Protein backbone atom coordinates (compact mmCIF):
# COMPACT_ATOMS: atom_id res chain seq x y z
CA UNK A 1 0.00 0.00 0.00
CA UNK A 2 1.35 3.39 -1.00
CA UNK A 3 0.46 6.56 0.89
CA UNK A 4 1.85 9.95 -0.04
CA UNK A 5 1.87 12.88 2.39
CA UNK A 6 2.08 16.43 1.09
CA UNK A 7 1.88 19.81 2.76
CA UNK A 8 -1.58 21.34 2.45
CA UNK A 9 -2.38 23.19 5.65
CA UNK A 10 -0.62 20.32 7.41
CA UNK A 11 0.57 16.98 6.14
CA UNK A 12 -2.29 15.39 4.22
CA UNK A 13 -2.37 11.72 3.24
CA UNK A 14 -3.22 10.60 -0.28
CA UNK A 15 -3.66 6.90 -1.05
CA UNK A 16 -1.94 5.99 -4.31
CA UNK A 17 -3.84 3.46 -6.38
CA UNK A 18 -2.57 1.27 -9.19
CA UNK A 19 -3.36 3.89 -11.84
CA UNK A 20 -2.37 6.95 -9.80
CA UNK A 21 0.85 8.89 -10.17
CA UNK A 22 3.01 9.88 -7.22
CA UNK A 23 2.58 13.61 -6.58
CA UNK A 24 5.73 15.64 -7.08
CA UNK A 25 4.98 17.65 -3.92
CA UNK A 26 4.90 14.60 -1.66
CA UNK A 27 7.26 15.03 1.28
CA UNK A 28 6.73 11.54 2.71
CA UNK A 29 5.97 8.33 0.82
CA UNK A 30 4.99 5.45 3.08
CA UNK A 31 5.40 2.00 1.49
CA UNK A 32 3.54 -0.50 3.69
CA UNK A 33 3.93 -4.10 2.49
CA UNK A 34 4.46 -2.86 -1.08
CA UNK A 35 3.71 -5.03 -4.06
CA UNK A 36 6.29 -5.37 -6.86
CA UNK A 37 4.24 -2.98 -8.98
CA UNK A 38 4.16 -0.37 -6.21
CA UNK A 39 7.90 -0.75 -5.70
CA UNK A 40 8.57 -0.25 -9.39
CA UNK A 41 6.32 2.83 -9.40
CA UNK A 42 8.29 4.46 -6.59
CA UNK A 43 11.64 3.55 -8.13
CA UNK A 44 10.56 4.96 -11.48
CA UNK A 45 9.37 8.20 -9.89
CA UNK A 46 12.57 8.66 -7.88
CA UNK A 47 15.00 7.23 -10.39
CA UNK A 48 16.67 5.06 -7.79
CA UNK A 49 16.48 1.51 -6.47
CA UNK A 50 14.86 0.99 -3.08
CA UNK A 51 16.11 -1.69 -0.64
CA UNK A 52 14.35 -5.04 -0.94
CA UNK A 53 13.00 -7.00 1.98
CA UNK A 54 16.07 -9.23 1.87
CA UNK A 55 18.30 -6.14 2.00
CA UNK A 56 16.39 -4.81 5.00
CA UNK A 57 16.95 -8.04 6.93
CA UNK A 58 20.74 -7.86 6.61
CA UNK A 59 22.40 -7.46 10.01
CA UNK A 60 25.63 -5.79 8.89
CA UNK A 61 25.80 -2.12 9.80
CA UNK A 62 27.11 -1.31 6.33
CA UNK A 63 23.92 -2.82 4.88
CA UNK A 64 21.63 -0.96 7.25
CA UNK A 65 23.26 2.46 7.33
CA UNK A 66 24.82 3.86 4.17
CA UNK A 67 24.86 6.93 1.98
CA UNK A 68 24.68 7.18 -1.79
CA UNK A 69 25.65 10.66 -2.93
CA UNK A 70 23.35 12.88 -0.81
CA UNK A 71 20.75 10.18 -0.17
CA UNK A 72 20.64 8.40 3.19
CA UNK A 73 19.47 4.80 3.63
CA UNK A 74 18.78 3.75 7.22
CA UNK A 75 17.21 0.56 8.55
CA UNK A 76 16.15 0.03 12.17
CA UNK A 77 14.16 -2.57 14.06
CA UNK A 78 10.78 -1.47 15.41
CA UNK A 79 8.68 -3.43 17.89
CA UNK A 80 5.03 -4.02 17.03
CA UNK A 81 2.07 -5.67 18.80
CA UNK A 82 3.54 -4.85 22.20
CA UNK A 83 0.11 -5.11 23.85
CA UNK A 84 -0.27 -8.74 22.82
CA UNK A 85 1.42 -11.84 24.21
CA UNK A 86 3.34 -12.27 20.94
CA UNK A 87 5.24 -9.02 20.24
CA UNK A 88 7.35 -8.95 17.11
CA UNK A 89 10.09 -6.85 15.63
CA UNK A 90 10.42 -5.88 12.00
CA UNK A 91 12.92 -3.93 9.96
CA UNK A 92 11.83 -0.53 8.68
CA UNK A 93 13.92 1.39 6.18
CA UNK A 94 13.99 5.19 6.20
CA UNK A 95 15.29 6.79 2.99
CA UNK A 96 16.04 10.51 2.77
CA UNK A 97 16.01 11.08 -0.97
CA UNK A 98 16.65 14.75 -1.68
CA UNK A 99 13.72 16.45 0.07
CA UNK A 100 11.59 13.34 0.36
CA UNK A 101 11.26 10.74 3.05
CA UNK A 102 10.47 7.19 1.95
CA UNK A 103 9.63 4.55 4.54
CA UNK A 104 9.55 0.86 3.61
CA UNK A 105 7.96 -1.48 6.12
CA UNK A 106 6.24 -4.84 6.37
CA UNK A 107 4.80 -4.39 9.85
CA UNK A 108 2.34 -1.84 11.20
CA UNK A 109 3.61 -0.53 14.55
CA UNK A 110 1.49 1.84 16.57
CA UNK A 111 3.76 4.94 16.15
CA UNK A 112 3.12 5.02 12.40
CA UNK A 113 -0.63 4.96 12.97
CA UNK A 114 -0.30 7.62 15.68
CA UNK A 115 1.69 9.93 13.43
CA UNK A 116 -0.75 9.34 10.55
CA UNK A 117 -3.67 10.31 12.84
CA UNK A 118 -1.86 13.50 13.75
CA UNK A 119 -1.49 14.28 10.08
CA UNK A 120 -5.21 13.71 9.56
CA UNK A 121 -5.98 16.19 12.35
CA UNK A 122 -3.69 18.74 10.65
CA UNK A 123 -1.57 18.92 13.80
CA UNK A 124 1.68 18.18 11.94
CA UNK A 125 3.44 21.02 10.20
CA UNK A 126 6.60 20.21 8.29
CA UNK A 127 8.07 21.56 5.09
CA UNK A 128 11.19 19.40 5.02
CA UNK A 129 11.64 15.63 4.84
CA UNK A 130 14.29 15.63 7.59
CA UNK A 131 11.83 17.31 9.96
CA UNK A 132 9.23 14.63 9.19
CA UNK A 133 11.86 11.97 9.88
CA UNK A 134 12.77 13.41 13.28
CA UNK A 135 9.10 13.79 14.21
CA UNK A 136 8.42 10.18 13.22
CA UNK A 137 11.45 8.96 15.17
CA UNK A 138 10.29 11.00 18.14
CA UNK A 139 6.90 9.25 18.00
CA UNK A 140 8.58 5.84 17.87
CA UNK A 141 10.88 6.63 20.83
CA UNK A 142 7.92 7.93 22.86
CA UNK A 143 6.11 4.66 22.21
CA UNK A 144 9.16 2.65 23.28
CA UNK A 145 9.31 4.66 26.49
CA UNK A 146 5.62 4.01 27.20
CA UNK A 147 6.09 0.28 26.66
CA UNK A 148 9.12 0.20 28.96
CA UNK A 149 7.14 2.01 31.65
CA UNK A 150 4.38 -0.58 31.38
CA UNK A 151 6.89 -3.42 31.48
CA UNK A 152 8.45 -1.93 34.62
CA UNK A 153 5.03 -1.73 36.29
CA UNK A 154 4.24 -5.33 35.35
CA UNK A 155 7.60 -6.50 36.70
CA UNK A 156 6.92 -4.77 40.02
CA UNK A 157 3.54 -6.51 40.18
CA UNK A 158 5.16 -9.91 39.57
CA UNK A 159 7.82 -9.13 42.18
CA UNK A 160 5.15 -8.46 44.81
CA UNK A 161 3.37 -11.65 43.78
CA UNK A 162 6.56 -13.64 44.37
CA UNK A 163 8.00 -12.12 47.53
CA UNK A 164 5.08 -10.41 49.30
CA UNK A 165 2.48 -13.15 49.10
CA UNK A 166 0.86 -13.33 52.55
CA UNK A 167 -2.71 -14.45 51.89
CA UNK A 168 -1.89 -17.84 50.41
CA UNK A 169 1.05 -20.08 49.81
CA UNK A 170 2.28 -20.31 46.24
CA UNK A 171 2.33 -23.78 44.73
CA UNK A 172 4.05 -25.29 41.72
CA UNK A 173 1.28 -24.26 39.31
CA UNK A 174 1.51 -20.65 40.55
CA UNK A 175 5.28 -20.62 40.07
CA UNK A 176 4.90 -22.01 36.56
CA UNK A 177 2.53 -19.17 35.66
CA UNK A 178 4.96 -16.66 37.17
CA UNK A 179 7.80 -18.10 35.09
CA UNK A 180 5.65 -17.76 31.97
CA UNK A 181 4.97 -14.10 32.83
CA UNK A 182 8.66 -13.43 33.39
CA UNK A 183 9.49 -15.19 30.12
CA UNK A 184 7.05 -13.00 28.18
CA UNK A 185 8.41 -9.82 29.79
CA UNK A 186 11.98 -10.91 29.13
CA UNK A 187 11.15 -11.56 25.48
CA UNK A 188 9.56 -8.12 25.08
CA UNK A 189 12.42 -6.40 26.92
CA UNK A 190 15.04 -8.10 24.75
CA UNK A 191 13.18 -6.99 21.61
CA UNK A 192 13.01 -3.45 22.97
CA UNK A 193 16.72 -3.53 23.73
CA UNK A 194 17.54 -4.70 20.23
CA UNK A 195 15.31 -2.01 18.72
CA UNK A 196 16.89 0.74 20.83
CA UNK A 197 20.35 -0.46 19.80
CA UNK A 198 19.52 -0.06 16.11
CA UNK A 199 17.97 3.36 16.75
CA UNK A 200 21.07 4.48 18.64
CA UNK A 201 23.26 3.53 15.69
CA UNK A 202 20.85 5.21 13.29
CA UNK A 203 20.87 8.47 15.26
CA UNK A 204 24.67 8.45 15.38
CA UNK A 205 24.70 8.00 11.61
CA UNK A 206 22.22 10.87 11.19
CA UNK A 207 24.27 13.15 13.44
CA UNK A 208 27.29 12.65 11.21
CA UNK A 209 25.23 13.06 8.04
CA UNK A 210 23.58 16.29 9.30
CA UNK A 211 26.83 18.05 10.05
CA UNK A 212 26.06 21.00 7.77
CA UNK A 213 24.00 24.05 8.73
CA UNK A 214 21.24 23.04 6.35
CA UNK A 215 19.91 20.52 8.88
CA UNK A 216 20.36 22.66 11.98
CA UNK A 217 16.79 22.16 13.27
CA UNK A 218 16.82 18.41 12.67
CA UNK A 219 20.29 18.08 14.20
CA UNK A 220 19.15 19.64 17.49
CA UNK A 221 16.15 17.29 17.56
CA UNK A 222 18.38 14.28 16.86
CA UNK A 223 20.65 15.27 19.74
CA UNK A 224 17.66 15.17 22.10
CA UNK A 225 16.52 11.83 20.67
CA UNK A 226 20.00 10.39 21.18
CA UNK A 227 19.90 11.27 24.88
CA UNK A 228 16.41 9.76 25.18
CA UNK A 229 17.48 6.53 23.47
CA UNK A 230 20.55 6.26 25.71
CA UNK A 231 18.43 6.67 28.84
CA UNK A 232 15.97 4.05 27.56
CA UNK A 233 18.86 1.66 26.88
CA UNK A 234 20.06 2.10 30.47
CA UNK A 235 16.55 1.47 31.76
CA UNK A 236 16.26 -1.64 29.59
CA UNK A 237 19.51 -2.96 31.08
CA UNK A 238 18.08 -2.40 34.56
CA UNK A 239 14.85 -4.22 33.69
CA UNK A 240 16.80 -7.11 32.17
CA UNK A 241 18.87 -7.56 35.33
CA UNK A 242 15.75 -7.37 37.48
CA UNK A 243 14.00 -9.99 35.35
CA UNK A 244 17.02 -12.27 35.73
CA UNK A 245 16.92 -11.76 39.51
CA UNK A 246 13.20 -12.53 39.69
CA UNK A 247 13.66 -15.64 37.57
CA UNK A 248 16.46 -16.87 39.83
CA UNK A 249 14.34 -16.08 42.89
CA UNK A 250 11.36 -17.98 41.49
CA UNK A 251 13.50 -21.01 40.66
CA UNK A 252 14.95 -20.83 44.18
CA UNK A 253 11.47 -20.84 45.72
CA UNK A 254 10.51 -23.80 43.54
CA UNK A 255 13.59 -25.66 44.75
CA UNK A 256 12.71 -24.83 48.36
CA UNK A 257 9.20 -26.17 47.88
CA UNK A 258 10.54 -29.37 46.35
CA UNK A 259 13.11 -29.71 49.13
CA UNK A 260 10.35 -29.32 51.74
CA UNK A 261 8.36 -32.10 50.07
CA UNK A 262 11.40 -34.37 50.02
CA UNK A 263 12.17 -33.48 53.65
CA UNK A 264 8.63 -34.37 54.74
CA UNK A 265 8.81 -37.67 52.90
CA UNK A 266 12.20 -38.42 54.46
CA UNK A 267 10.96 -37.61 57.96
CA UNK A 268 7.83 -39.68 57.40
CA UNK A 269 10.00 -42.60 56.33
CA UNK A 270 12.17 -42.24 59.47
CA UNK A 271 9.09 -41.97 61.71
CA UNK A 272 7.48 -45.14 60.37
CA UNK A 273 10.71 -47.14 60.13
CA UNK A 274 10.87 -48.27 63.82
CA UNK A 275 7.16 -49.36 63.95
CA UNK A 276 7.69 -51.23 60.70
CA UNK A 277 10.72 -52.95 62.18
CA UNK A 278 8.82 -54.08 65.28
CA UNK A 279 5.81 -55.16 63.22
CA UNK A 280 8.10 -57.15 60.92
CA UNK A 281 9.72 -58.95 63.86
CA UNK A 282 6.47 -59.75 65.66
CA UNK A 283 4.76 -60.65 62.43
CA UNK A 284 7.04 -63.60 61.79
CA UNK A 285 5.21 -66.92 61.51
CA UNK A 286 7.60 -69.06 63.54
CA UNK A 287 6.01 -71.68 65.80
CA UNK A 288 8.19 -71.01 68.82
CA UNK A 289 8.35 -67.27 69.59
CA UNK A 290 8.60 -65.56 73.03
CA UNK A 291 5.32 -64.20 74.38
CA UNK A 292 3.43 -65.65 71.42
CA UNK A 293 0.64 -66.80 73.69
CA UNK A 294 0.75 -63.84 76.08
CA UNK A 295 -2.68 -62.18 76.50
CA UNK A 296 -0.96 -58.74 76.71
CA UNK A 297 1.30 -59.26 73.70
CA UNK A 298 -0.90 -57.49 71.14
CA UNK A 299 -1.62 -54.27 73.13
CA UNK A 300 2.01 -54.10 74.30
CA UNK A 301 3.18 -54.38 70.67
CA UNK A 302 0.83 -51.57 69.60
CA UNK A 303 2.05 -49.31 72.42
CA UNK A 304 5.70 -49.97 71.55
CA UNK A 305 5.11 -49.27 67.85
CA UNK A 306 3.27 -46.01 68.61
CA UNK A 307 6.00 -44.96 71.03
CA UNK A 308 8.73 -45.81 68.51
CA UNK A 309 6.98 -43.55 65.96
CA UNK A 310 6.34 -40.65 68.37
CA UNK A 311 9.89 -40.58 69.73
CA UNK A 312 11.64 -39.83 66.38
CA UNK A 313 8.95 -37.27 65.50
CA UNK A 314 9.49 -35.49 68.82
CA UNK A 315 13.26 -35.60 68.32
CA UNK A 316 13.00 -34.09 64.83
CA UNK A 317 10.65 -31.42 66.16
CA UNK A 318 13.05 -30.41 68.91
CA UNK A 319 15.89 -30.20 66.42
CA UNK A 320 13.85 -27.87 64.18
CA UNK A 321 13.87 -30.21 61.20
CA UNK A 322 10.07 -30.01 60.85
N, C-alpha and C positions, 0 to 999 in steps of 0.2 A: 504494500500500500504506500502510495506516495502522497505526501502532504507538503505543500509549499506555504511558507509564511512570509508575508510582505507587509511593509509599513503602510498603514492606512488608518490614521488615528489610533495607532496601537498595532501590534502584530496581529494580523488576521490570517486565519488558516484557509487554504483552498485545497480541496481534494482533487488530485490529478487523475483523471480517468485514462483509459487506454487510448482515446483519440485526442486527448488534451495536450497542449504544449506547455512546457515549463515556463512560467512568467519570468521575464528578464529581471524584474524588480524583486524577485524573491531573495530574502536575506537568509532564510533557513529552509533547507529541504530535508524533510524527515523521511527516511526509507525504512519502513517497518516491514520485515519479512518480504523483501522485494522479490518479484518474479524476474526471470531473465529478461523479459521485455521491458520492465520498468528499469532494470539496471542499465540496459542498453540505451534507453531514453535519456537517463541522467548523464551517462558517459558521452553521448552524442551532443547533449546541450553544453556540457562543460569542456569537451574536448580532452578528456583525461580518463584513465582507467581507475575505477574504484576498487578497493580491496574486496576480495571474495570472502566467503564465509571461512574457507580453509585458511586464508591469510590472516583473518581475525583471530583464529584459534592458535596461531603460533605463539610460543611462550618466550622466544628471544626478544630482548629489549629492542634490538635493531629492527625487528619485524613489526613491533608495536608502536615505536616512536621513531619517526624519520621525517625528513624534509626533502621535498623535491622543488628546486628553485625557491619560490616564495610560499609554496603550499605546504601546510603542515598536516601530517597523518598521525593520529593518536588513537590508540586502542586501550580501553580500560575495562575491568570487570565490574559489573553492577549487579547487586543482589536484588532479586525479585521474589514476590510471594512470601514476604517475610512474616505475614500474619498467619500463614498456614503451617502445618507440621512438616511440609516438604519444601523449604526454601531452595532456590536455585540461583546460580550465578551465570551470567552470560556476557560475552564480549560485545562491547559497543564501540564502534569506530567514529571518531569525530574528525572531520576533514575541514580545515580552513582553506578554502580555495578562493583566492583573491578576497573579495568582500562577501563571500557566501560561506555559510556553515552547512555542511552535509553530515547528517548522522545516519549510520547504518546499524541496524539492530534486528535481532531475531527474538527478543523478549520484550515484554511490555512492563517495565518497572513503574511503580507509582510516581516517582518524580517527573517522568515525562508527561503523564496524564495531568499532574498538578500544574506543571508549567503551561501545558496546552489550555487548561481551564483558565489560567490567568490571562492568556492571550485572548480567549473568547470574551472575557470580561473587560478587555481593553485596558488592563492594569499593567501591561508590559510596554515600555517605551524603549526602543533601541533602534539606532540607525546604522549600527555596525555589526558585522558578524562576530567579531571578537567579544563584543559586549553581550550578545546573545549567548555565546559559549560560556562566559563567566557566570551569567545568571543561571544557566542550566546546570552548571557544575555546582553552584551555590545551592540550588534546590536539591540536588542529589546528596550533597554533604549534609544538609539539614535533615534529610530523611534518614541517612545513616546514623546521625546523632540521636534522632528520636527512637530508632530501633535499638540502639545501644542502651538508651535510658530504660526502655521497656525490658530488655534482657537483664539489666542490673536489678530492676525491681523484682522480676521473676526469680532471679537467683537468691535474692534476700528472702523471698517467700519460701523457697525450697530449703534454705539454710535453717529458717525457724522450724520448718516441718521436721528436719532431721534432729536438731540439737535442743529444741525447746518444746518438745512434745511431752505434755504433762497429763493430758486427759486420758490417753490410752497408750498402750505399749505397741510399738511398731513391730510388725511381723515380716516374714520373708516376702510375702506378696506386696506389702507396702514398700519395702526396700527396692524390690524389682521395679515398681512404678517410679520411684524416685530416681533410680538409675536411668530409666528411659527418659525422664524429664531432663536430667543432666546431660544425657547424650544428645538430645535435640538442641539444647542450648549451646552445647559445645560445638555442634555442627554449624549452627547459625553464626556463632562467634568466630569460628575459623573462616567461614565465608566472608564475614565482614572484614576480618583482618586482611585477607587476601585482596579484597576489593580496595581497601584503604591503601594497601601497599602499591597497587597499580595507579591509584589516583595521585599518591605522593610522587611517584616517578613522572607521571604526566604533568603535574604542576611544575616540577623542576625543569622539565623539558620546555614548558611554555614560558617560564621565567627567562630562560636563556634565549628563546626565540623572540620574545617581546622586549629585547634590550633597547630598541630604538624609542624615540620620543613619540612616535606615531601611536603606540599602544600604551600611553601613559596611564589612562583610566583603567584599562584592563589589567595592567601590571600591578597596580595598587590593590585591585580586587583579588588577584591571584596570590599576592603576598598574604592577605588575610586568610584566604582559603588554605594556604599551605600551613599556617599556624593552626587552623582548625583541624586539618587532617592529622597533623602531628599529635595534637592533644587527644584526638579520637584513637589514634594508634596506641598511645600510652594507656588510655582507658581500656582498650581491647586487651592489651597485655595483662592488665590487672584482673579483668574478668576471666581471662583464660587461666591464670594462676589460681583464682578463687574456685573456679569450676574443678580444677585438678584437686584442690584441697578437699572440696565437698565430696568428690568421687572417692578419694582415699578414705575420708571419714565414713562414708556410707559402707564401703567394703569392710572397714574395720568393725563397724557395728554389726554387720552380717556375720563376720567371723566370731565376734563375741557371742552372738546369739547361738551360733552353731556350737561353740565351745561350751556354753551353758547346757545345751541339750546333751552333749557328750558327757559332761560332768555329772548331770543328773542320772544318766544311764549307768555311768561307772559307779556312782554311789549306790544306786539301787542294786546293782550286781553285788557290791560288797556287803550291803545290808542283808540280802537274801542268801548269801553264800553260806554262813554258819547254819541257819535253819535247814538249808538243803543238805548240808553235810550230816547233821544229826538225823534228819529224816531218811537219808540214804543208809545210814548205819542201822537204824532201828527198823528199817523196812526190809532188811535182808530175810530171806526165807529159809534160814538154817533151823534145824530141828532143836538143837540144844543152844539156847541163847540165855544169858542172865536176865532175870526179871521178866521172862517171857510170859509167865503166868501170874505176874503180880497184878492185883486189882487196881493199884495206883500207877501202873506203868504208863497208861495212855495219857492221863491228865498231867503227870510229871513231864512226859515228853513234850506235850504242848507248851507247858510253862517254860521249859528250857529253850525250846525253839523261839518262842516269843521274846524271851529275855536275850537270846543270842542275836536277835534282829534289832532290838531296841538299843542294846549297848553300843554297837558300831554307829548307829544313827546319832546317838547322844554324843559320842566321841567326835564325830564329824561336825556336829553342830557347835560344840565347844571350840573346835579349832577354826571355825569360820569358813569351812569348806562348802557349806550349804547356804 
